[in-house]
Amino acid sequence: MNETNHQNAPVSPASRSTDAPDAHAETAKPRRNWRTALPNWSLWLSLGVLLWFALAAFGPKFGLIDWRTGLGFMIREAGVWLLAISALFAIFAFAFAFLKTPRGPWWKAALAMAIPAVLFMGLLTMRAQADAVPPIYDVSTDLRDPPAFSRETMALRTQLDANPVNDYGIPLGQLEMWAGVEDEALKAKNHADVIAEEYADLQPIILGNVDRDEAFDAIVAAMGEIGLQDVRRVDGSNTVEGVAETFAFGFRDDVVARVADGQIDLRSVSRVGLSDLGYNAERLRELSQAIEERLAR
């Protein structure tokens, strides 16, 4: 009887709180530790920096920003600081997530470190490329009489306030764009001197038995093949013109090919920038090879 009464006895509030878990405690979610959130924050910061660089590189191409803003301010000025800040924050997040217990999502912090590292390597590569080539934006296979652009192209360059198309015989130091260059040896040279020293492999294409019409057809086809835009044979002249556009920033270069005296001469001139990073010379190599392959068929 006593056993039955004991089983039916009411449970006091004190014993109920001791023996049964609190329902609110079961459903309550633990607050996130700030150390485990650091990798997420660092990854979002690095992704934001990546988006910043993407806008800087492709915004000018689509007319969203000026190229000076993208290359000058967003990359060369603010971009370097953003890379440093995101890298330091990622290192801090990785250290707390990986070295402390319990470990957080350290792999996110590692990815956050990799993003600024890759972007910084890209900047170093671009800087090394600029240092490896002469700071000129006009390259041709004919150093005495480089092919001339049509009136339409020259008028467009004037309208766009593009780089001047200079005389190859004038020393660079006498030209306004190179007036502030500290390299006195470079300033004493003209375009012909620089091209002969740095790009001696750029030579005219000898036609041999190929007639002019075949040469023009090969030039037009080759320009289209390497991705030039607005390719056209200039009426009443012996030249073909096209426009090249870089993948990043959308920089445009004017390209002309001239058929005369049994050979084809090429020229490529950037519209903006003091140095073309060697792109004009590389483009003439690619175009020359494409023309020669077509003439050989």
C-alpha positions as a Markdown table, in Angstrom:
| # | Residue | x | y | z |
|---|---|---|---|---|
| 1 | Met | 0.0 | 0.0 | 0.0 |
| 2 | Asn | 2.8 | 2.3 | 0.9 |
| 3 | Glu | 4.5 | 1.6 | -2.4 |
| 4 | Thr | 1.3 | 2.5 | -4.3 |
| 5 | Asn | 0.9 | 5.7 | -2.5 |
| 6 | His | 4.5 | 6.6 | -3.1 |
| 7 | Gln | 4.0 | 6.1 | -6.9 |
| 8 | Asn | 0.9 | 8.2 | -6.9 |
| 9 | Ala | 2.4 | 11.0 | -4.8 |
| 10 | Pro | 2.6 | 14.4 | -6.5 |
| 11 | Val | 5.9 | 15.6 | -7.7 |
| 12 | Ser | 7.1 | 18.8 | -6.2 |
| 13 | Pro | 8.3 | 21.7 | -8.4 |
| 14 | Ala | 11.8 | 21.4 | -6.9 |
| 15 | Ser | 12.2 | 17.7 | -7.8 |
| 16 | Arg | 10.7 | 18.4 | -11.2 |
| 17 | Ser | 13.3 | 21.0 | -12.0 |
| 18 | Thr | 16.0 | 18.7 | -10.9 |
| 19 | Asp | 15.0 | 15.5 | -12.6 |
| 20 | Ala | 13.6 | 16.7 | -15.9 |
| 21 | Pro | 15.5 | 18.8 | -18.4 |
| 22 | Asp | 14.2 | 22.3 | -19.2 |
| 23 | Ala | 12.3 | 22.3 | -22.5 |
| 24 | His | 13.7 | 25.7 | -23.3 |
| 25 | Ala | 17.2 | 24.5 | -22.8 |
| 26 | Glu | 16.6 | 21.7 | -25.2 |
| 27 | Thr | 15.5 | 24.1 | -28.0 |
| 28 | Ala | 17.9 | 26.9 | -27.4 |
| 29 | Lys | 20.6 | 27.2 | -30.0 |
| 30 | Pro | 24.2 | 27.9 | -28.9 |
| 31 | Arg | 25.6 | 31.2 | -29.8 |
| 32 | Arg | 28.2 | 31.1 | -32.6 |
| 33 | Asn | 31.7 | 31.7 | -31.4 |
| 34 | Trp | 33.3 | 34.7 | -33.1 |
| 35 | Arg | 36.4 | 32.6 | -33.8 |
| 36 | Thr | 34.4 | 30.2 | -35.9 |
| 37 | Ala | 32.9 | 33.1 | -37.8 |
| 38 | Leu | 36.2 | 34.7 | -38.7 |
| 39 | Pro | 36.9 | 32.4 | -41.8 |
| 40 | Asn | 33.5 | 33.3 | -43.2 |
| 41 | Trp | 34.1 | 37.0 | -42.8 |
| 42 | Ser | 37.6 | 36.7 | -44.3 |
| 43 | Leu | 36.3 | 34.8 | -47.3 |
| 44 | Trp | 33.6 | 37.4 | -48.0 |
| 45 | Leu | 36.2 | 40.2 | -47.7 |
| 46 | Ser | 38.5 | 38.4 | -50.2 |
| 47 | Leu | 35.6 | 37.8 | -52.6 |
| 48 | Gly | 34.7 | 41.5 | -52.4 |
| 49 | Val | 38.3 | 42.4 | -53.3 |
| 50 | Leu | 38.1 | 40.0 | -56.2 |
| 51 | Leu | 34.9 | 41.7 | -57.4 |
| 52 | Trp | 36.6 | 45.0 | -57.1 |
| 53 | Phe | 39.5 | 43.9 | -59.3 |
| 54 | Ala | 37.0 | 42.4 | -61.8 |
| 55 | Leu | 35.2 | 45.7 | -62.0 |
| 56 | Ala | 38.5 | 47.5 | -62.5 |
| 57 | Ala | 39.6 | 45.2 | -65.3 |
| 58 | Phe | 36.3 | 44.8 | -67.2 |
| 59 | Gly | 34.5 | 48.0 | -66.3 |
| 60 | Pro | 36.4 | 50.1 | -68.9 |
| 61 | Lys | 35.7 | 47.4 | -71.5 |
| 62 | Phe | 31.9 | 47.8 | -71.1 |
| 63 | Gly | 32.0 | 51.5 | -70.6 |
| 64 | Leu | 31.1 | 51.4 | -66.9 |
| 65 | Ile | 34.2 | 53.3 | -65.8 |
| 66 | Asp | 37.2 | 55.1 | -67.4 |
| 67 | Trp | 40.3 | 53.0 | -67.9 |
| 68 | Arg | 42.3 | 55.5 | -65.8 |
| 69 | Thr | 40.0 | 54.9 | -62.9 |
| 70 | Gly | 40.2 | 51.1 | -63.3 |
| 71 | Leu | 43.9 | 50.8 | -63.9 |
| 72 | Gly | 45.1 | 53.8 | -62.0 |
| 73 | Phe | 43.0 | 54.2 | -58.9 |
| 74 | Met | 41.2 | 50.9 | -58.4 |
| 75 | Ile | 44.3 | 48.7 | -59.1 |
| 76 | Arg | 47.5 | 50.6 | -58.7 |
| 77 | Glu | 46.4 | 52.7 | -55.7 |
| 78 | Ala | 43.4 | 51.4 | -53.8 |
| 79 | Gly | 43.9 | 47.8 | -55.0 |
| 80 | Val | 47.2 | 47.3 | -53.4 |
| 81 | Trp | 45.9 | 48.3 | -50.0 |
| 82 | Leu | 42.8 | 46.2 | -50.4 |
| 83 | Leu | 45.0 | 43.1 | -51.1 |
| 84 | Ala | 47.1 | 43.8 | -48.0 |
| 85 | Ile | 44.0 | 44.2 | -45.8 |
| 86 | Ser | 42.3 | 41.1 | -47.1 |
| 87 | Ala | 45.4 | 39.0 | -46.9 |
| 88 | Leu | 46.2 | 40.0 | -43.2 |
| 89 | Phe | 42.6 | 39.4 | -42.2 |
| 90 | Ala | 42.6 | 36.0 | -43.8 |
| 91 | Ile | 45.9 | 35.1 | -42.1 |
| 92 | Phe | 44.4 | 36.2 | -38.7 |
| 93 | Ala | 41.3 | 34.1 | -39.4 |
| 94 | Phe | 43.2 | 31.1 | -40.4 |
| 95 | Ala | 45.4 | 31.2 | -37.3 |
| 96 | Phe | 42.4 | 31.3 | -35.0 |
| 97 | Ala | 40.4 | 28.7 | -36.9 |
| 98 | Phe | 43.2 | 26.1 | -37.4 |
| 99 | Leu | 45.4 | 26.5 | -34.3 |
| 100 | Lys | 42.7 | 26.9 | -31.6 |
| 101 | Thr | 40.2 | 24.3 | -30.5 |
| 102 | Pro | 37.5 | 23.7 | -31.4 |
| 103 | Arg | 38.6 | 24.3 | -35.0 |
| 104 | Gly | 36.5 | 26.5 | -37.2 |
| 105 | Pro | 36.1 | 26.2 | -41.0 |
| 106 | Trp | 39.8 | 26.9 | -41.6 |
| 107 | Trp | 39.6 | 25.9 | -45.3 |
| 108 | Lys | 37.5 | 29.1 | -45.9 |
| 109 | Ala | 40.3 | 31.2 | -44.4 |
| 110 | Ala | 42.8 | 29.3 | -46.6 |
| 111 | Leu | 40.8 | 30.2 | -49.7 |
| 112 | Ala | 40.5 | 33.7 | -48.5 |
| 113 | Met | 44.3 | 33.9 | -48.3 |
| 114 | Ala | 44.7 | 32.4 | -51.8 |
| 115 | Ile | 42.6 | 35.0 | -53.5 |
| 116 | Pro | 44.7 | 38.1 | -52.7 |
| 117 | Ala | 47.9 | 36.0 | -53.2 |
| 118 | Val | 46.8 | 35.2 | -56.8 |
| 119 | Leu | 45.8 | 38.7 | -57.5 |
| 120 | Phe | 49.1 | 40.1 | -56.1 |
| 121 | Met | 51.0 | 37.6 | -58.3 |
| 122 | Gly | 49.1 | 38.9 | -61.3 |
| 123 | Leu | 50.2 | 42.5 | -60.5 |
| 124 | Leu | 53.8 | 41.4 | -60.1 |
| 125 | Thr | 53.6 | 39.6 | -63.5 |
| 126 | Met | 52.2 | 42.7 | -65.2 |
| 127 | Arg | 54.9 | 44.9 | -63.6 |
| 128 | Ala | 57.6 | 42.4 | -64.7 |
| 129 | Gln | 56.1 | 42.5 | -68.2 |
| 130 | Ala | 56.2 | 46.3 | -68.3 |
| 131 | Asp | 59.8 | 46.3 | -67.2 |
| 132 | Ala | 60.8 | 43.7 | -69.8 |
| 133 | Val | 59.7 | 45.8 | -72.8 |
| 134 | Pro | 60.4 | 49.4 | -74.0 |
| 135 | Pro | 57.9 | 52.0 | -73.0 |
| 136 | Ile | 56.5 | 52.7 | -76.5 |
| 137 | Tyr | 53.1 | 52.1 | -78.0 |
| 138 | Asp | 53.9 | 52.2 | -81.7 |
| 139 | Val | 55.6 | 49.3 | -83.5 |
| 140 | Ser | 56.1 | 48.7 | -87.3 |
| 141 | Thr | 58.1 | 46.4 | -89.6 |
| 142 | Asp | 59.2 | 49.4 | -91.7 |
| 143 | Leu | 61.4 | 51.7 | -89.6 |
| 144 | Arg | 62.1 | 54.3 | -92.3 |
| 145 | Asp | 58.6 | 54.7 | -93.8 |
| 146 | Pro | 56.0 | 53.0 | -91.5 |
| 147 | Pro | 52.6 | 52.4 | -93.0 |
| 148 | Ala | 50.3 | 55.4 | -92.6 |
| 149 | Phe | 46.7 | 55.2 | -91.4 |
| 150 | Ser | 43.7 | 56.5 | -93.3 |
| 151 | Arg | 42.2 | 59.9 | -92.8 |
| 152 | Glu | 39.2 | 58.3 | -91.2 |
| 153 | Thr | 41.3 | 56.5 | -88.6 |
| 154 | Met | 43.4 | 59.6 | -87.8 |
| 155 | Ala | 40.2 | 61.6 | -87.4 |
| 156 | Leu | 38.8 | 59.1 | -85.0 |
| 157 | Arg | 42.0 | 59.1 | -83.0 |
| 158 | Thr | 41.9 | 62.9 | -82.8 |
| 159 | Gln | 38.2 | 62.7 | -81.7 |
| 160 | Leu | 39.1 | 60.2 | -79.0 |
| 161 | Asp | 42.1 | 62.2 | -77.9 |
| 162 | Ala | 44.2 | 59.1 | -78.6 |
| 163 | Asn | 48.0 | 58.9 | -78.5 |
| 164 | Pro | 49.7 | 60.9 | -81.3 |
| 165 | Val | 51.1 | 58.9 | -84.2 |
| 166 | Asn | 54.7 | 60.2 | -84.1 |
| 167 | Asp | 57.5 | 60.5 | -86.6 |
| 168 | Tyr | 59.9 | 57.5 | -86.1 |
| 169 | Gly | 62.9 | 59.8 | -86.6 |
| 170 | Ile | 62.3 | 62.1 | -83.7 |
| 171 | Pro | 64.1 | 61.3 | -80.4 |
| 172 | Leu | 61.7 | 60.3 | -77.7 |
| 173 | Gly | 63.0 | 63.0 | -75.4 |
| 174 | Gln | 61.7 | 65.6 | -77.8 |
| 175 | Leu | 58.2 | 64.1 | -77.7 |
| 176 | Glu | 55.7 | 65.3 | -75.0 |
| 177 | Met | 54.8 | 61.9 | -73.7 |
| 178 | Trp | 58.4 | 60.9 | -72.9 |
| 179 | Ala | 59.4 | 64.3 | -71.5 |
| 180 | Gly | 59.1 | 63.1 | -67.9 |
| 181 | Val | 61.0 | 59.8 | -68.4 |
| 182 | Glu | 64.1 | 59.6 | -66.3 |
| 183 | Asp | 66.0 | 57.2 | -68.6 |
| 184 | Glu | 68.2 | 59.6 | -70.6 |
| 185 | Ala | 69.6 | 56.9 | -72.8 |
| 186 | Leu | 66.0 | 56.0 | -73.9 |
| 187 | Lys | 65.1 | 59.6 | -74.5 |
| 188 | Ala | 68.0 | 59.9 | -76.9 |
| 189 | Lys | 66.7 | 57.2 | -79.1 |
| 190 | Asn | 63.9 | 57.4 | -81.6 |
| 191 | His | 61.2 | 54.8 | -82.4 |
| 192 | Ala | 63.3 | 53.3 | -85.2 |
| 193 | Asp | 66.2 | 52.8 | -82.8 |
| 194 | Val | 64.1 | 51.2 | -80.1 |
| 195 | Ile | 62.2 | 48.9 | -82.4 |
| 196 | Ala | 65.4 | 47.8 | -84.1 |
| 197 | Glu | 67.0 | 46.9 | -80.8 |
| 198 | Glu | 64.0 | 45.3 | -79.0 |
| 199 | Tyr | 62.0 | 43.8 | -81.9 |
| 200 | Ala | 64.6 | 42.9 | -84.5 |
| 201 | Asp | 62.5 | 39.8 | -85.4 |
| 202 | Leu | 59.7 | 42.0 | -86.9 |
| 203 | Gln | 60.4 | 42.0 | -90.6 |
| 204 | Pro | 58.3 | 42.7 | -93.8 |
| 205 | Ile | 56.7 | 39.8 | -95.6 |
| 206 | Ile | 58.2 | 39.3 | -99.0 |
| 207 | Leu | 55.5 | 38.5 | -101.6 |
| 208 | Gly | 57.6 | 36.8 | -104.2 |
| 209 | Asn | 55.3 | 35.5 | -107.0 |
| 210 | Val | 52.1 | 36.4 | -105.0 |
| 211 | Asp | 50.0 | 39.1 | -106.8 |
| 212 | Arg | 48.5 | 42.1 | -104.9 |
| 213 | Asp | 44.9 | 40.8 | -104.9 |
| 214 | Glu | 46.0 | 37.6 | -103.2 |
| 215 | Ala | 48.1 | 39.6 | -100.7 |
| 216 | Phe | 45.1 | 41.8 | -99.8 |
| 217 | Asp | 42.8 | 38.7 | -99.5 |
| 218 | Ala | 45.4 | 37.0 | -97.2 |
| 219 | Ile | 45.7 | 40.2 | -95.0 |
| 220 | Val | 41.9 | 40.6 | -94.6 |
| 221 | Ala | 41.4 | 36.9 | -93.8 |
| 222 | Ala | 44.4 | 36.9 | -91.4 |
| 223 | Met | 43.2 | 40.0 | -89.5 |
| 224 | Gly | 39.8 | 38.4 | -89.0 |
| 225 | Glu | 41.5 | 35.2 | -87.9 |
| 226 | Ile | 43.5 | 36.7 | -85.1 |
| 227 | Gly | 40.4 | 38.6 | -83.8 |
| 228 | Leu | 40.7 | 42.1 | -85.2 |
| 229 | Gln | 37.5 | 44.1 | -85.6 |
| 230 | Asp | 36.3 | 46.6 | -88.3 |
| 231 | Val | 38.7 | 45.0 | -90.9 |
| 232 | Arg | 38.5 | 46.9 | -94.2 |
| 233 | Arg | 40.5 | 47.6 | -97.3 |
| 234 | Val | 40.9 | 51.4 | -97.5 |
| 235 | Asp | 39.5 | 52.7 | -100.7 |
| 236 | Gly | 42.0 | 54.2 | -103.1 |
| 237 | Ser | 45.0 | 53.0 | -101.2 |
| 238 | Asn | 47.3 | 50.0 | -100.8 |
| 239 | Thr | 46.4 | 49.4 | -97.1 |
| 240 | Val | 44.1 | 47.3 | -95.0 |
| 241 | Glu | 43.1 | 48.5 | -91.5 |
| 242 | Gly | 41.6 | 46.8 | -88.4 |
| 243 | Val | 41.1 | 47.4 | -84.7 |
| 244 | Ala | 42.4 | 45.2 | -81.9 |
| 245 | Glu | 40.9 | 45.1 | -78.5 |
| 246 | Thr | 42.5 | 43.7 | -75.4 |
| 247 | Phe | 40.6 | 41.1 | -73.2 |
| 248 | Ala | 41.0 | 43.1 | -70.0 |
| 249 | Phe | 40.3 | 46.9 | -69.9 |
| 250 | Gly | 39.2 | 46.9 | -73.5 |
| 251 | Phe | 42.2 | 48.9 | -74.7 |
| 252 | Arg | 42.0 | 49.4 | -78.5 |
| 253 | Asp | 44.9 | 49.5 | -80.9 |
| 254 | Asp | 44.8 | 50.5 | -84.6 |
| 255 | Val | 46.5 | 48.1 | -87.0 |
| 256 | Val | 47.4 | 48.8 | -90.7 |
| 257 | Ala | 49.0 | 46.6 | -93.3 |
| 258 | Arg | 50.5 | 48.0 | -96.5 |
| 259 | Val | 51.2 | 46.2 | -99.8 |
| 260 | Ala | 54.0 | 47.9 | -101.7 |
| 261 | Asp | 57.3 | 47.3 | -103.4 |
| 262 | Gly | 56.8 | 43.5 | -103.4 |
| 263 | Gln | 56.3 | 43.2 | -99.7 |
| 264 | Ile | 53.8 | 43.6 | -96.9 |
| 265 | Asp | 54.6 | 45.9 | -94.0 |
| 266 | Leu | 52.6 | 46.0 | -90.7 |
| 267 | Arg | 52.0 | 48.6 | -88.0 |
| 268 | Ser | 50.1 | 48.6 | -84.7 |
| 269 | Val | 49.6 | 51.7 | -82.5 |
| 270 | Ser | 47.8 | 51.9 | -79.1 |
| 271 | Arg | 45.3 | 54.5 | -78.6 |
| 272 | Val | 46.1 | 55.0 | -74.9 |
| 273 | Gly | 49.0 | 54.4 | -72.5 |
| 274 | Leu | 52.7 | 55.1 | -72.8 |
| 275 | Ser | 53.7 | 51.5 | -72.8 |
| 276 | Asp | 51.8 | 48.7 | -74.6 |
| 277 | Leu | 53.4 | 45.9 | -72.5 |
| 278 | Gly | 54.7 | 44.4 | -75.7 |
| 279 | Tyr | 51.2 | 43.7 | -77.1 |
| 280 | Asn | 51.7 | 45.5 | -80.4 |
| 281 | Ala | 54.9 | 43.6 | -81.2 |
| 282 | Glu | 53.3 | 40.3 | -80.3 |
| 283 | Arg | 50.2 | 41.2 | -82.4 |
| 284 | Leu | 52.4 | 41.9 | -85.4 |
| 285 | Arg | 54.1 | 38.5 | -85.0 |
| 286 | Glu | 50.8 | 36.7 | -84.8 |
| 287 | Leu | 49.4 | 38.6 | -87.8 |
| 288 | Ser | 52.6 | 38.1 | -89.9 |
| 289 | Gln | 52.5 | 34.4 | -89.2 |
| 290 | Ala | 48.8 | 34.2 | -90.1 |
| 291 | Ile | 49.4 | 36.0 | -93.4 |
| 292 | Glu | 52.4 | 33.9 | -94.3 |
| 293 | Glu | 50.4 | 30.7 | -93.7 |
| 294 | Arg | 47.7 | 31.9 | -96.0 |
| 295 | Leu | 50.1 | 33.0 | -98.7 |
| 296 | Ala | 51.7 | 29.6 | -98.6 |
| 297 | Arg | 48.5 | 27.7 | -99.3 |
